[in-house]
């Protein structure tokens, strides 16, 4: 643990501007999480030419989530927080105008979806074991003021796992978003908590794996999820034809299942 927590990030604090403008990616945090929980993924995406920004989970800002009935209201809060971050960065000289992407973990996928329904500049949404791929609190989310299935037009990549019963996959909500292209892919070696910095830790700190319920396969799976996330953003935010073809043709990444396009 000490070696992991003392390990430096590759990023540099307050670097000189590199010049140019880069697409924006918003990170929607899971329940109770904040910037450190997705810091390795944020650094990875930034190293490939994105400006990456996040805000804490609404459950850290106001109060914990108390029941499923309040999920829709809390997702609206998170959508508003993400919209605030997006507006705050509009004036940055390194942020390119135009399409933005959202990468969301767990509960954060709900707020990310609501923002995508409200903001047509959202060009891609990556759900990392997000709640939009379960039946939990679906009715509450669908009753949120911003929810409009017809307005969800941004392509969606939903990565899921079957190891944790509380995240049992249910694609009913995703299937209802017929105006959007939606892909699903299973990450067989990732528990829900391993879609965060804990999953990244299994790559360079193998001695942590037993405590995290992880294995060598977990490390490969986390890296594959990060690679698929980057390719999806490149394809639909940067509009890179080669990256987009990886999804149109349905190839798999190492340690991930078969990529499925929902019909």
Secondary structure, 3 states (H helix, E strand, C coil): CHHHHHCCCCCCCCCCCCCCCEEEEEEECCCCCCHHHHHHHHHHHHHCCEEEEEECCHHHHCCCCCCHHHHHHHHHHHHHHHHHHHHHCCCCCCEEEEEEEEEEECCHHHHHHHHHHHCCCEEEEEEECCHHHCCCCHHHHHCCCCCCHHHCCCEEEEEECCCCHHHCCCCHHHHHCCCCCEEEEECCCCCHHHHCHHHHHHHHCHHHHHHHCCCHHHHHHHHHHHHHHHHHHHHHCCCCHHHHHHHHCCCCCCCCCCCEECC
